[in-house]
Amino acid sequence: MLTLTDTDAGTQQRRESQNLQKLEKMLMRAAVLGPAHKIQGFVSRMIPGCVTVAGLSEFVSIGDMVTIEADHTQFLGEVASIDAGAINVTMLDATAAVRMRARATVMDGPLKIAPDLSWQGRVINSVGTPIDDGAPLQPGPEALPLNRNSPPPLTRQPLSRPLTTGVKAVDLFTPLCAGQRMGIFAGSGVGKSTLLSMLSRAPSFDIAVLALVGERGREVQDFLEDTLGEGRSRCIAVVATADESPMMRRMAPNTAMCIAEYFRDQGKQVLLVVDSITRYAHAMRELALAAQEPPVARGYPPSVFSALAKLLERAGTGGPGSGAITAILSVLVDGDDHNDPIADATRGILDGHIVLERSIAAQGRFPAIDPLASISRLASKIRTPAQARLASELTGCIQLYEDTRDLRMIGGYKPGADPDLDRAVAVVPQLYDALKQSGSDAAVSNIFAALAQQLPLLSAPK
Protein backbone atom coordinates (compact mmCIF):
# COMPACT_ATOMS: atom_id res chain seq x y z
CA MET A 1 0.00 0.00 0.00
CA LEU A 2 1.35 3.46 -1.01
CA THR A 3 1.62 6.22 1.62
CA LEU A 4 2.68 9.88 1.49
CA THR A 5 5.86 10.79 3.27
CA ASP A 6 6.04 13.96 5.39
CA THR A 7 7.95 15.67 2.60
CA ASP A 8 5.31 14.80 -0.02
CA ALA A 9 2.48 15.94 2.30
CA GLY A 10 4.19 19.29 2.89
CA THR A 11 4.72 19.80 -0.82
CA GLN A 12 1.04 19.08 -1.51
CA GLN A 13 -0.09 21.56 1.18
CA ARG A 14 2.16 24.29 -0.30
CA ARG A 15 0.74 23.67 -3.76
CA GLU A 16 -2.83 23.86 -2.43
CA SER A 17 -1.99 27.11 -0.65
CA GLN A 18 -0.49 28.57 -3.82
CA ASN A 19 -3.51 27.52 -5.84
CA LEU A 20 -5.83 29.17 -3.32
CA GLN A 21 -3.82 32.39 -3.50
CA LYS A 22 -4.02 32.34 -7.30
CA LEU A 23 -7.77 31.77 -7.13
CA GLU A 24 -8.21 34.68 -4.72
CA LYS A 25 -6.26 36.97 -7.06
CA MET A 26 -8.40 35.86 -9.99
CA LEU A 27 -11.59 36.56 -8.04
CA MET A 28 -10.32 40.00 -7.00
CA ARG A 29 -9.43 40.81 -10.59
CA ALA A 30 -12.85 39.64 -11.77
CA ALA A 31 -14.52 41.85 -9.16
CA VAL A 32 -12.58 44.87 -10.43
CA LEU A 33 -13.03 44.24 -14.14
CA GLY A 34 -16.68 43.17 -13.89
CA PRO A 35 -18.38 39.92 -14.82
CA ALA A 36 -16.33 37.39 -16.71
CA HIS A 37 -18.88 37.31 -19.52
CA LYS A 38 -22.06 39.07 -20.62
CA ILE A 39 -25.22 37.42 -21.87
CA GLN A 40 -25.78 38.78 -25.36
CA GLY A 41 -28.13 38.30 -28.28
CA PHE A 42 -28.75 40.10 -31.56
CA VAL A 43 -31.53 42.11 -33.20
CA SER A 44 -33.49 39.98 -35.65
CA ARG A 45 -36.54 42.18 -36.38
CA MET A 46 -37.49 45.83 -36.10
CA ILE A 47 -40.77 47.75 -36.03
CA PRO A 48 -41.26 51.37 -34.92
CA GLY A 49 -40.47 51.64 -31.21
CA CYS A 50 -39.92 47.90 -30.75
CA VAL A 51 -37.23 45.40 -31.74
CA THR A 52 -37.05 41.63 -31.62
CA VAL A 53 -33.92 40.11 -30.09
CA ALA A 54 -32.87 36.49 -30.60
CA GLY A 55 -30.81 34.46 -28.16
CA LEU A 56 -31.99 35.89 -24.83
CA SER A 57 -35.30 34.14 -24.15
CA GLU A 58 -33.90 31.89 -21.41
CA PHE A 59 -32.12 34.67 -19.52
CA VAL A 60 -34.71 37.46 -19.07
CA SER A 61 -38.06 38.14 -17.46
CA ILE A 62 -40.81 40.59 -18.33
CA GLY A 63 -39.70 44.09 -17.31
CA ASP A 64 -35.95 43.41 -17.39
CA MET A 65 -33.76 46.01 -19.04
CA VAL A 66 -31.66 45.35 -22.16
CA THR A 67 -29.03 47.52 -23.83
CA ILE A 68 -28.69 47.54 -27.61
CA GLU A 69 -25.62 48.90 -29.38
CA ALA A 70 -26.09 51.34 -32.26
CA ASP A 71 -23.36 53.54 -33.71
CA HIS A 72 -21.13 53.00 -30.64
CA THR A 73 -24.00 54.10 -28.36
CA GLN A 74 -25.91 52.04 -25.82
CA PHE A 75 -29.69 52.38 -25.99
CA LEU A 76 -31.97 51.14 -23.24
CA GLY A 77 -35.01 48.96 -23.78
CA GLU A 78 -37.42 46.96 -21.67
CA VAL A 79 -38.49 43.37 -22.22
CA ALA A 80 -42.17 43.50 -23.22
CA SER A 81 -42.81 39.87 -24.21
CA ILE A 82 -40.92 36.59 -24.44
CA ASP A 83 -41.24 33.83 -27.04
CA ALA A 84 -39.39 30.53 -27.26
CA GLY A 85 -36.81 31.85 -29.70
CA ALA A 86 -36.85 35.63 -29.23
CA ILE A 87 -37.95 38.52 -27.03
CA ASN A 88 -39.64 41.80 -27.90
CA VAL A 89 -37.90 44.87 -26.48
CA THR A 90 -39.58 48.26 -26.29
CA MET A 91 -37.05 51.05 -26.78
CA LEU A 92 -36.93 53.99 -24.38
CA ASP A 93 -35.68 56.19 -27.20
CA ALA A 94 -38.02 55.90 -30.18
CA THR A 95 -35.41 57.56 -32.44
CA ALA A 96 -32.65 55.04 -31.66
CA ALA A 97 -30.86 54.11 -34.91
CA VAL A 98 -30.87 50.37 -34.25
CA ARG A 99 -29.77 48.09 -37.06
CA MET A 100 -30.22 44.42 -37.84
CA ARG A 101 -27.80 42.06 -36.05
CA ALA A 102 -26.98 44.77 -33.48
CA ARG A 103 -25.76 43.29 -30.21
CA ALA A 104 -28.14 43.23 -27.25
CA THR A 105 -26.92 42.72 -23.68
CA VAL A 106 -28.97 41.71 -20.62
CA MET A 107 -28.80 44.09 -17.67
CA ASP A 108 -29.26 43.23 -14.02
CA GLY A 109 -33.05 43.04 -13.76
CA PRO A 110 -35.54 45.91 -14.08
CA LEU A 111 -34.62 49.59 -13.98
CA LYS A 112 -33.96 50.99 -10.48
CA ILE A 113 -33.43 54.44 -9.00
CA ALA A 114 -32.03 55.55 -5.63
CA PRO A 115 -34.00 58.63 -4.45
CA ASP A 116 -32.47 61.06 -1.99
CA LEU A 117 -33.64 64.15 -0.12
CA SER A 118 -31.09 66.22 -2.05
CA TRP A 119 -33.25 65.74 -5.16
CA GLN A 120 -35.66 68.43 -3.97
CA GLY A 121 -35.86 71.29 -6.45
CA ARG A 122 -34.51 69.13 -9.28
CA VAL A 123 -36.05 68.10 -12.61
CA ILE A 124 -35.38 64.59 -13.89
CA ASN A 125 -36.58 62.38 -16.73
CA SER A 126 -38.28 59.01 -16.46
CA VAL A 127 -35.05 57.06 -15.89
CA GLY A 128 -33.83 59.34 -13.09
CA THR A 129 -31.38 61.43 -15.13
CA PRO A 130 -31.36 65.20 -14.39
CA ILE A 131 -32.50 67.40 -17.27
CA ASP A 132 -31.94 70.74 -15.55
CA ASP A 133 -28.66 72.64 -15.30
CA GLY A 134 -27.80 71.28 -11.86
CA ALA A 135 -25.05 68.95 -10.71
CA PRO A 136 -25.32 65.17 -11.03
CA LEU A 137 -27.84 63.66 -8.65
CA GLN A 138 -26.59 62.20 -5.40
CA PRO A 139 -27.88 58.61 -5.13
CA GLY A 140 -29.71 57.59 -2.01
CA PRO A 141 -28.88 54.62 0.23
CA GLU A 142 -31.20 52.15 -1.52
CA ALA A 143 -31.92 51.38 -5.17
CA LEU A 144 -35.62 50.70 -5.75
CA PRO A 145 -37.37 49.24 -8.82
CA LEU A 146 -39.83 51.53 -10.59
CA ASN A 147 -42.60 48.92 -10.56
CA ARG A 148 -43.35 47.85 -7.00
CA ASN A 149 -46.31 46.19 -5.34
CA SER A 150 -48.67 48.22 -3.17
CA PRO A 151 -48.56 47.68 0.62
CA PRO A 152 -50.68 44.75 1.88
CA PRO A 153 -54.19 46.09 2.55
CA LEU A 154 -54.41 44.92 6.15
CA THR A 155 -51.12 46.59 7.12
CA ARG A 156 -52.08 50.07 5.92
CA GLN A 157 -52.77 52.76 8.47
CA PRO A 158 -56.33 54.19 8.48
CA LEU A 159 -57.02 57.57 6.87
CA SER A 160 -58.25 60.08 9.42
CA ARG A 161 -55.94 63.14 9.47
CA PRO A 162 -57.55 66.12 7.69
CA LEU A 163 -55.54 68.22 5.24
CA THR A 164 -56.03 71.91 4.57
CA THR A 165 -55.24 72.67 0.95
CA GLY A 166 -55.98 76.41 1.08
CA VAL A 167 -58.24 76.10 -1.99
CA LYS A 168 -61.62 77.29 -0.73
CA ALA A 169 -63.87 75.25 -2.99
CA VAL A 170 -61.89 72.05 -2.31
CA ASP A 171 -61.82 72.44 1.47
CA LEU A 172 -65.56 73.21 1.51
CA PHE A 173 -67.04 70.57 -0.79
CA THR A 174 -64.34 67.88 -1.23
CA PRO A 175 -62.08 67.91 1.86
CA LEU A 176 -59.02 65.68 1.80
CA CYS A 177 -57.40 63.26 4.23
CA ALA A 178 -53.68 62.53 4.37
CA GLY A 179 -53.16 59.55 2.10
CA GLN A 180 -56.26 60.11 -0.01
CA ARG A 181 -56.26 59.66 -3.79
CA MET A 182 -58.23 62.40 -5.54
CA GLY A 183 -58.83 62.88 -9.25
CA ILE A 184 -59.38 66.16 -11.10
CA PHE A 185 -61.59 65.48 -14.13
CA ALA A 186 -61.80 68.09 -16.88
CA GLY A 187 -61.49 68.75 -20.56
CA SER A 188 -58.63 70.71 -22.05
CA GLY A 189 -58.25 74.38 -21.16
CA VAL A 190 -60.56 74.39 -18.12
CA GLY A 191 -57.90 75.06 -15.46
CA LYS A 192 -56.54 71.66 -14.37
CA SER A 193 -52.90 72.75 -14.27
CA THR A 194 -53.68 75.92 -12.31
CA LEU A 195 -55.67 73.97 -9.72
CA LEU A 196 -52.89 71.39 -9.47
CA SER A 197 -50.34 74.13 -8.83
CA MET A 198 -52.55 75.62 -6.10
CA LEU A 199 -52.81 72.22 -4.42
CA SER A 200 -49.04 71.69 -4.80
CA ARG A 201 -48.39 74.70 -2.56
CA ALA A 202 -50.45 73.30 0.31
CA PRO A 203 -48.52 73.65 3.60
CA SER A 204 -49.52 70.23 4.96
CA PHE A 205 -46.82 68.25 3.13
CA ASP A 206 -43.12 67.67 3.78
CA ILE A 207 -42.25 67.10 0.13
CA ALA A 208 -44.00 67.16 -3.24
CA VAL A 209 -43.36 64.88 -6.22
CA LEU A 210 -44.66 66.07 -9.58
CA ALA A 211 -45.05 63.97 -12.75
CA LEU A 212 -45.67 65.89 -15.98
CA VAL A 213 -46.71 63.29 -18.56
CA GLY A 214 -47.14 64.22 -22.21
CA GLU A 215 -46.97 67.97 -21.56
CA ARG A 216 -46.06 70.46 -24.26
CA GLY A 217 -42.37 71.25 -23.97
CA ARG A 218 -42.84 75.01 -23.76
CA GLU A 219 -45.22 74.64 -20.79
CA VAL A 220 -42.82 72.70 -18.56
CA GLN A 221 -40.63 75.70 -17.72
CA ASP A 222 -43.66 77.94 -17.27
CA PHE A 223 -45.28 75.47 -14.90
CA LEU A 224 -42.14 75.01 -12.81
CA GLU A 225 -41.08 78.65 -12.64
CA ASP A 226 -44.29 80.67 -12.76
CA THR A 227 -47.04 78.34 -11.58
CA LEU A 228 -45.19 76.54 -8.78
CA GLY A 229 -43.12 79.57 -7.80
CA GLU A 230 -41.59 79.20 -4.34
CA GLY A 231 -43.09 75.72 -4.01
CA ARG A 232 -40.55 74.39 -6.51
CA SER A 233 -37.81 74.24 -3.85
CA ARG A 234 -39.49 71.30 -2.11
CA CYS A 235 -40.70 69.60 -5.29
CA ILE A 236 -39.09 66.82 -7.32
CA ALA A 237 -40.34 67.00 -10.91
CA VAL A 238 -40.37 64.03 -13.29
CA VAL A 239 -40.93 65.18 -16.87
CA ALA A 240 -41.79 63.25 -20.04
CA THR A 241 -42.90 65.63 -22.78
CA ALA A 242 -45.34 64.85 -25.58
CA ASP A 243 -42.60 64.24 -28.15
CA GLU A 244 -40.86 61.54 -26.10
CA SER A 245 -41.38 57.85 -26.66
CA PRO A 246 -44.40 56.00 -25.22
CA MET A 247 -42.03 54.14 -22.90
CA MET A 248 -40.75 57.36 -21.34
CA ARG A 249 -44.31 58.65 -20.92
CA ARG A 250 -45.39 55.36 -19.41
CA MET A 251 -42.47 55.28 -16.98
CA ALA A 252 -42.81 58.87 -15.69
CA PRO A 253 -45.69 58.21 -13.22
CA ASN A 254 -43.97 55.02 -12.02
CA THR A 255 -40.75 56.93 -11.41
CA ALA A 256 -42.63 59.62 -9.49
CA MET A 257 -44.52 56.98 -7.49
CA CYS A 258 -41.24 55.20 -6.65
CA ILE A 259 -39.77 58.45 -5.33
CA ALA A 260 -42.92 59.16 -3.31
CA GLU A 261 -42.87 55.65 -1.84
CA TYR A 262 -39.28 56.10 -0.69
CA PHE A 263 -40.12 59.25 1.26
CA ARG A 264 -43.33 57.71 2.61
CA ASP A 265 -41.28 54.86 4.02
CA GLN A 266 -39.11 57.50 5.72
CA GLY A 267 -42.19 58.71 7.62
CA LYS A 268 -42.82 61.86 5.55
CA GLN A 269 -46.10 63.31 4.33
CA VAL A 270 -45.79 63.28 0.53
CA LEU A 271 -47.92 65.02 -2.09
CA LEU A 272 -47.89 63.23 -5.46
CA VAL A 273 -49.25 65.17 -8.44
CA VAL A 274 -49.65 63.47 -11.82
CA ASP A 275 -50.67 65.51 -14.86
CA SER A 276 -52.18 63.67 -16.53
CA ILE A 277 -53.14 60.06 -15.93
CA THR A 278 -54.94 60.01 -19.29
CA ARG A 279 -51.71 60.58 -21.21
CA TYR A 280 -50.17 57.76 -19.20
CA ALA A 281 -53.03 55.55 -20.40
CA HIS A 282 -52.47 56.73 -23.98
CA ALA A 283 -48.82 55.68 -23.75
CA MET A 284 -49.84 52.31 -22.32
CA ARG A 285 -52.27 51.88 -25.20
CA GLU A 286 -49.57 52.58 -27.80
CA LEU A 287 -47.26 50.01 -26.24
CA ALA A 288 -49.96 47.37 -25.85
CA LEU A 289 -51.18 47.74 -29.41
CA ALA A 290 -47.59 47.54 -30.70
CA ALA A 291 -47.33 44.24 -28.81
CA GLN A 292 -50.45 43.08 -30.72
CA GLU A 293 -52.74 43.08 -27.68
CA PRO A 294 -56.39 43.24 -28.79
CA PRO A 295 -58.35 46.43 -27.96
CA VAL A 296 -61.53 46.04 -25.91
CA ALA A 297 -62.86 49.55 -25.10
CA ARG A 298 -62.42 52.44 -27.53
CA GLY A 299 -59.05 51.11 -28.55
CA TYR A 300 -57.77 50.45 -25.01
CA PRO A 301 -56.42 46.92 -24.40
CA PRO A 302 -57.16 45.16 -21.07
CA SER A 303 -53.62 45.66 -19.73
CA VAL A 304 -54.18 49.43 -19.60
CA PHE A 305 -56.87 49.12 -16.95
CA SER A 306 -54.89 46.65 -14.84
CA ALA A 307 -51.85 48.96 -15.04
CA LEU A 308 -54.00 51.91 -13.87
CA ALA A 309 -55.19 49.99 -10.83
CA LYS A 310 -51.68 48.78 -10.00
CA LEU A 311 -50.24 52.30 -10.19
CA LEU A 312 -52.97 54.07 -8.22
CA GLU A 313 -53.13 51.45 -5.47
CA ARG A 314 -49.48 52.15 -4.62
CA ALA A 315 -50.44 55.58 -3.26
CA GLY A 316 -51.99 56.11 0.15
CA THR A 317 -50.82 55.19 3.62
CA GLY A 318 -48.17 52.62 4.43
CA GLY A 319 -47.47 50.32 7.33
CA PRO A 320 -46.84 51.28 10.97
CA GLY A 321 -44.33 54.10 11.34
CA SER A 322 -44.55 55.25 7.73
CA GLY A 323 -46.02 58.43 6.31
CA ALA A 324 -48.62 58.81 3.59
CA ILE A 325 -48.81 59.62 -0.12
CA THR A 326 -51.65 62.00 -0.92
CA ALA A 327 -52.18 61.64 -4.67
CA ILE A 328 -53.79 64.33 -6.84
CA LEU A 329 -54.23 63.05 -10.38
CA SER A 330 -55.61 64.97 -13.32
CA VAL A 331 -57.79 63.09 -15.80
CA LEU A 332 -58.19 64.66 -19.23
CA VAL A 333 -61.66 63.61 -20.40
CA ASP A 334 -61.75 63.17 -24.18
CA GLY A 335 -64.35 65.40 -25.79
CA ASP A 336 -65.62 66.48 -22.34
CA ASP A 337 -67.10 62.98 -21.98
CA HIS A 338 -66.80 62.12 -18.30
CA ASN A 339 -67.81 58.51 -19.01
CA ASP A 340 -64.99 57.63 -21.40
CA PRO A 341 -63.21 54.36 -20.44
CA ILE A 342 -60.20 55.92 -18.69
CA ALA A 343 -62.24 58.46 -16.72
CA ASP A 344 -64.75 55.80 -15.71
CA ALA A 345 -62.08 53.28 -14.64
CA THR A 346 -60.05 55.89 -12.75
CA ARG A 347 -63.09 57.24 -10.93
CA GLY A 348 -63.85 53.77 -9.62
CA ILE A 349 -60.34 53.36 -8.18
CA LEU A 350 -59.89 56.77 -6.54
CA ASP A 351 -61.19 58.02 -3.18
CA GLY A 352 -63.01 60.95 -4.75
CA HIS A 353 -63.16 63.22 -7.76
CA ILE A 354 -63.24 66.94 -8.48
CA VAL A 355 -65.06 67.83 -11.70
CA LEU A 356 -64.18 71.01 -13.58
CA GLU A 357 -66.90 72.26 -15.94
CA ARG A 358 -66.29 74.31 -19.06
CA SER A 359 -69.57 76.20 -18.55
CA ILE A 360 -68.40 77.39 -15.12
CA ALA A 361 -65.05 78.47 -16.53
CA ALA A 362 -66.90 80.40 -19.26
CA GLN A 363 -68.60 82.42 -16.50
CA GLY A 364 -65.19 83.47 -15.16
CA ARG A 365 -65.47 81.44 -11.96
CA PHE A 366 -62.15 79.80 -11.16
CA PRO A 367 -61.39 77.18 -10.07
CA ALA A 368 -64.27 75.92 -12.22
CA ILE A 369 -65.31 73.22 -9.73
CA ASP A 370 -68.79 71.76 -10.02
CA PRO A 371 -69.76 70.96 -6.40
CA LEU A 372 -72.80 68.96 -7.53
CA ALA A 373 -70.68 66.49 -9.53
CA SER A 374 -67.67 66.41 -7.18
CA ILE A 375 -67.33 64.15 -4.16
CA SER A 376 -64.84 63.15 -1.49
CA ARG A 377 -65.50 59.65 -0.20
CA LEU A 378 -63.65 60.42 3.05
CA ALA A 379 -65.41 63.70 3.90
CA SER A 380 -67.43 62.06 6.65
CA LYS A 381 -64.22 61.08 8.47
CA ILE A 382 -62.92 64.63 8.87
CA ARG A 383 -65.96 66.93 8.98
CA THR A 384 -67.68 67.81 12.22
CA PRO A 385 -71.47 67.34 12.24
CA ALA A 386 -71.96 71.12 11.96
CA GLN A 387 -69.56 71.36 9.02
CA ALA A 388 -71.25 68.45 7.26
CA ARG A 389 -74.66 70.03 7.80
CA LEU A 390 -73.56 73.39 6.39
CA ALA A 391 -71.88 71.79 3.35
CA SER A 392 -75.06 69.78 2.69
CA GLU A 393 -77.23 72.89 2.97
CA LEU A 394 -75.00 74.83 0.57
CA THR A 395 -75.04 71.95 -1.92
CA GLY A 396 -78.84 71.87 -1.73
CA CYS A 397 -79.01 75.62 -2.32
CA ILE A 398 -76.76 75.31 -5.39
CA GLN A 399 -78.86 72.44 -6.75
CA LEU A 400 -82.08 74.44 -6.37
CA TYR A 401 -80.49 77.58 -7.81
CA GLU A 402 -79.19 75.79 -10.91
CA ASP A 403 -82.41 73.81 -11.44
CA THR A 404 -84.47 77.02 -11.53
CA ARG A 405 -82.06 79.05 -13.66
CA ASP A 406 -84.23 78.80 -16.80
CA LEU A 407 -87.36 79.60 -14.79
CA ARG A 408 -85.80 82.76 -13.41
CA MET A 409 -84.47 83.76 -16.82
CA ILE A 410 -88.01 83.92 -18.25
CA GLY A 411 -89.36 85.81 -15.23
CA GLY A 412 -91.20 82.90 -13.64
CA TYR A 413 -89.71 83.45 -10.19
CA LYS A 414 -91.63 85.53 -7.64
CA PRO A 415 -89.96 86.31 -4.28
CA GLY A 416 -91.90 85.03 -1.31
CA ALA A 417 -93.55 82.10 -3.07
CA ASP A 418 -90.88 79.55 -2.03
CA PRO A 419 -88.73 80.25 1.07
CA ASP A 420 -86.12 77.67 0.04
CA LEU A 421 -85.72 79.25 -3.40
CA ASP A 422 -85.57 82.71 -1.82
CA ARG A 423 -82.70 81.53 0.35
CA ALA A 424 -80.91 79.95 -2.62
CA VAL A 425 -81.26 83.13 -4.70
CA ALA A 426 -79.86 85.18 -1.81
CA VAL A 427 -76.97 82.86 -0.85
CA VAL A 428 -75.66 81.19 -4.03
CA PRO A 429 -74.46 84.28 -5.95
CA GLN A 430 -72.58 85.45 -2.86
CA LEU A 431 -71.18 81.96 -2.39
CA TYR A 432 -69.95 81.86 -5.99
CA ASP A 433 -68.13 85.16 -5.50
CA ALA A 434 -66.65 84.04 -2.18
CA LEU A 435 -65.21 80.85 -3.70
CA LYS A 436 -63.42 82.56 -6.59
CA GLN A 437 -59.68 82.08 -6.23
CA SER A 438 -56.76 82.48 -8.60
CA GLY A 439 -53.33 80.92 -8.45
CA SER A 440 -51.83 84.12 -7.02
CA ASP A 441 -54.37 84.48 -4.20
CA ALA A 442 -53.37 83.64 -0.65
CA ALA A 443 -54.41 80.28 0.76
CA VAL A 444 -57.36 80.22 3.16
CA SER A 445 -56.70 78.27 6.36
CA ASN A 446 -60.36 78.00 7.53
CA ILE A 447 -62.98 78.14 4.82
CA PHE A 448 -65.92 77.96 7.23
CA ALA A 449 -64.75 81.00 9.22
CA ALA A 450 -64.07 82.88 5.97
CA LEU A 451 -67.58 82.14 4.68
CA ALA A 452 -69.15 83.29 7.94
CA GLN A 453 -67.51 86.70 7.44
CA GLN A 454 -68.46 87.04 3.77
CA LEU A 455 -71.97 85.55 3.92
CA PRO A 456 -74.05 87.11 6.71
CA LEU A 457 -76.73 84.43 6.38
CA LEU A 458 -74.29 81.76 7.49
CA SER A 459 -72.68 81.04 10.83
CA ALA A 460 -69.30 79.36 11.23
CA PRO A 461 -69.70 75.73 12.35
CA LYS A 462 -67.51 74.40 15.13
N, C-alpha and C positions, 0 to 999 in steps of 0.2 A: 504494500500500500504506500502511495506517494504522500509525503508531508512537506509543508513549507518550513524552511529553516527560518531563524530569526532575521537573517539578512534579507531573505526573499520577502518576508512579511513587512519589514520596514520599507523596502523599495516599493512595494505595492501601495502602502499607505501614503508615501510621498507622491506617487503618481496620481492617486485619487485626490490628494490635496491640491496638486497642480491643476488637475482637470476641473475641480470645483472653482478654483480661482479664475481659470479661463472662462468658465461658464458665467461667473458673476460679472466679469468684464464685458462679455457679450451682451448680457442682459442690460447692463448700465448703458452700453452704447446703443442698444435698441430703444431704450427709454428716451435717450437724447435725440436720436434721429427720427423717432416715430415708429409706427408699425412696420413690421418686416415686409408686408405686402398689402396692397389695396385691392378690394373687390371691385372689378371693373367690367362694364359691358360696352355695347356700342349702339348708336342710334340706327334703327332699321326702318323707321317710318316717321313722317312729319305731316302734321296738319296745323292750321293756325292756332297758336297758343298751347299746343300739346305735341309731344313726341313719344314715339314708341321705342323702348330700349330693350334689346335682347341680351340674355345672359345673366340677368340679375333676379329672376323670379324667385329663386330659392333663398335669397339673402335679404329681402326687404319685407316690410309690412306697410299697410295702408297708412299714409301720413308721414312716412320717413322722407328725409331730404336726400336729394341726389344732385351732384354737380356735373355739368356737361361742359366740355371744353369747346370753345369756338374762337378762332383767331387769337390764340394764346390768352384767352380770358375764361374765367370760370363763371358759369351761370347757374343759379340755383333753380331747382324744381322740386315739386312734391309728388310723391307716388299717389296716383289717383285710383288706379285699378291694377290688378295682377292677373295675368293669364299663365298658362303652363309654360309657354315659351318666351313671354315678353311682358313688360310692364308699361303702363301708360303714365307719363310724367307731365304734369302741368307746370309750365314755366312761369316763374315769378316776373320775368321780363318778357313781355309779349314781342318785343322787337329784337330778341336775341337771334344773332345770325348763325343758328345751328345748321350744320351740314350732315349729310348722310355719313355713317360710319364714325361720327365723332365719339370720342371716348366719354363714358359716363361712369362716375365713381360714387359708391355708396358712402354716405356720411353716417355719423353716429346717432341714429334715431331721428325723431322729429326735431323741428326747430325750437330752440330754447332762448330765453332772454333772462338777464339777471338784473331786475329793477333795483334802484337805490334812491334814497331820499334826495341825493344831489341832482336827480333828474328834474326836479321842480323848475319850472320856467323854461324847459327845453322843448324842442319840436323834433320828433323822430318819425321815421317811416314805419311801415308795417313789420319790418324785420329788426327793428330796434336800432337803426343807424341814424345818427343825428343829421338833419337837413337844414339846420340853422347855421349861423356863423360861429357857434361856440366851440369849445374844446371837445375832444373825444369824451364820450360818456364813461363815467367810472362804474364798473360793474359791481353789483351787489354781492352779498355773501352766498347766494344760492341761485342756481340756474333753473328756471321753471319752464316747462313746455307750454306752448300757447294754448293748446287744447287740453283742458283739464276737466275732471268730473266735478259736478256741484257737490256741496257738503251733504252728507246723509240727512234726510229730512227730520229724523227724530233727534239729531244732535244740534239743530239750529236753535238759537236763542229767540224767544218770542219778540214780536214787534210791538212796542208800547211807548217809545220815547218820541214825543212830538218834535217836529222841526218847524222853525219859522223861516220861510223863504224870503220874506220882505215884499213879495208880490201880492198885492191886496186881494185880487180876485182868486188867486190860488189858495191863500190862507183862509179865505172866507168859505169858498164852496168846495174845494178839493184839498183839504189839509193833508200833509204828508207825515209819515213816521220814518224814523231812521231805519234804513234797510228796505224801504218800499220801492217797488218798481212801477214807475208812472210813464205813460205814453202821451205824447203830444201829437194829435192827429189833425192834419190840415193839408190843404192843397198848396200849390206853389205860390209864393208871394203874399202870404197871409200873416207873416210875422213869426214863424217858428224860430228862426235863428235869434231874433231879438229876445224872445221869451226865454230861450235856452241860455242866452248870455246873462239875463237878469237872474235866473235861477243859479247860474254858476257862481255868482258873487254872494250867495247866501253865506252868512257868517257861522253857520252851524257845522261846518265841515273842516277837518284838518288839512285835507288835500283834495284836489279835483283832478280827474283824468278825463280828457276830452278826445273823442274819436270823430274826425271829420272824414266821412266816407263819400266819395264821388262828388266832392265839392268842386266848383269852378276854381281854377288856380288863382285868379285875381282876387277872389273873396277870402282866401285863407289868411293873407296878411291883414286885410281889413278886419276880419273877425278877431284875430289875435291881438292886434294893436288897439283898434278903436272900440270894438264891442266889449272885449274882456277888460281892457284897460288895466287897472292895478291888480285885478284878479289873476292876471297871467303869471305873476310871480309864484303862485302856489299851484299852478296848473301844469300838468304834463300832457302835451298835445300829440296825438298820433294822427298823421295825415296821409290819406291816399286820395289823390285828386281824380277827377273824372277821366283823364286821359291815361291813367295807369292801367295795368293789366287787371283782369278779373280776380286773379289770385291775390294781388296786393290789396284790392278793395275788400275781398273776402276776409283777409287776415287782419285788417285794421281793427275791427271791433274785438277780435280775439286777443290781439296784442294789448289793447286798452283794458280788457277784462282781466288779463293775466297780471298787469301792473296793479290794478285795483285790488285783486285778490291778495297780492303780496302785502300791500299796506293794511288791508283788513286783518290779515293774520298777525300783523304787528300791533293790533289793538286800536287802529285809527278809524275815525269816521271819514269815509271816502264818498265823494260825489262822482258818479260816472255819467258822462253825457255822451250820447251817440247821435250823430246827425249825418245820415239818417239810416234807420234800420231797413227802410225800403230799398235803398241802393245796395245795401249788403245782400238783401234777398235777390236783387237783380244780378249781382255778381255770382251768387250761388247758382242762379238759373243758367247763366252762361256756361259755367263750368260743368253743370250736370248735363246740359244738352250736348255739350262737346263730348262728354263721355257716353253719349247715346242713351241716356236715361229717358224714359218716356214721360211726356208732360201729362198732367192730370187736371190742372185747374188754371185756365187762362195762360197756359204755357209754363206753369211752374211744376217741376217734377216733385215727387214725394219727399226726396231728401232735403229740399229747401225748408219744409215745415218742421222736420225733425231737427235740423240744424238750428232753426229759430228757437225752438224749445230748449235745446241743450245750452245755447248761449245765454238766454235770458234767465234760466234757472240758476246759473252760476252766481248771479247777483243776490243781494240780500244779506242777511245775518250769517254769521259763522258759528263755530262751536264755542264752548265756554272760554272766556278770556279774550276772545277776538272782538274786532269792531264790526262795522256794517258797511255794505255798499248800497248807497241809495242811487238807483239808476233812473235817469231821465232820458227817454228815448223818443226821438221824433220819428213819426211815421208819415211819409209823403203819400197821400191818397191819390191814386191815379184818376184824373178827371173828376176830382171832388166826390168820388164814390167811396163812401166810408164803409162799404160792404165788399170791397175788393178782397181777393183771397189773403193778401198779406196783412191788410188792416184787420180783417176778421180774425185771422189766426193769432196775431199779436195781441189783440184786445182780450182774447180768451186766456192768454198766459199772464198778462200783467195784473197788478194790484189796483188798477184804476186807469182812467184816461181823461185827458183834457182835450176838448174839441175846439178848434179855432174855425170860425165861420167867415166866409168871404163877405157875406152880407153885413156882418157886424164891422168888419174892417172898412167896408165901403162907407159906413157912417162916421168913420174917424174915431172909433172907440178901440183903443189899444191898451192892453193885449185883447185881441178879438175872441175872448173866451165865451163860449156858449154854456152858461151854467145849467141849462136844462138838459143838455146832452152829455155833460161832464160828470164824472163820479169818482170818488175815492173810496175804495172798499174797506179802508181802515179808519175812516172818519169817526166811526162810533167808538173806537178805542181811545181817542185823544180829545174829543170834544166833551165839555161839561154838558149836563142836561140843558142848561140855559142857552149855551152856545148852539147846541143842536136844534133847539126850539126856534131860535132866531133865524138860523140858516134855513130851516124848513119854511118859516113864514116868508122870508124874502124870496125863496124859490117859488112859493105859491103866488106871491104878488107878481113876479116876473111872468109866470105862466099865464095868469089872468090878463096881464097887460098886453102880452104878445097875442093872445087869442082874440082879443077885442080890438086889435089895431085897425082892421078893416072897418069894423063898426064905427069906431070913432072918426075915421077918415071921412066917412059919408055923413057925419053929423048925427048918428043914431044914439050917441051917449048923452044922457041927461044927468047931471050931478044930483045926488040925493036919492036916486032910484035904487042903487045897489051900494050898500056901505063898503063891501069888500072891494068893488071896483073903484070906488072913490079913494079908498086907501091906496090901491095899486097905482092909480093915476097920480096921486100925490107923492108916493115914495119912490117909484121905479126911476123916473127921470133923474131925481137927485142921486139915487144909488148909482146909476150909470155914470154920472159925472164924477162921483166920489171914487169909483173904481178905475178911472182912467189913469194910466201910468206909462211913462216912457222909459227907455233904457237909461236915461240920464237922471231920472228922478231918484230921490233918496228912498231907501227901503223903509217899510213901515213895520215896526216891531210888534204892534198890537192892533190888528185890524178892527176888532170889536170896539175898542176904546176910540179909535179914529172915526168910526162910523157914528158913534154916539155923539161926537162933537159936530159932525157935518150934517147929520140927519136928526133934527129935533124930535121926530116922531119915534125914534128908537131910544132904547136905554142899553147901556153896556152890560152884557151878561157877565156873571162871575165865573 
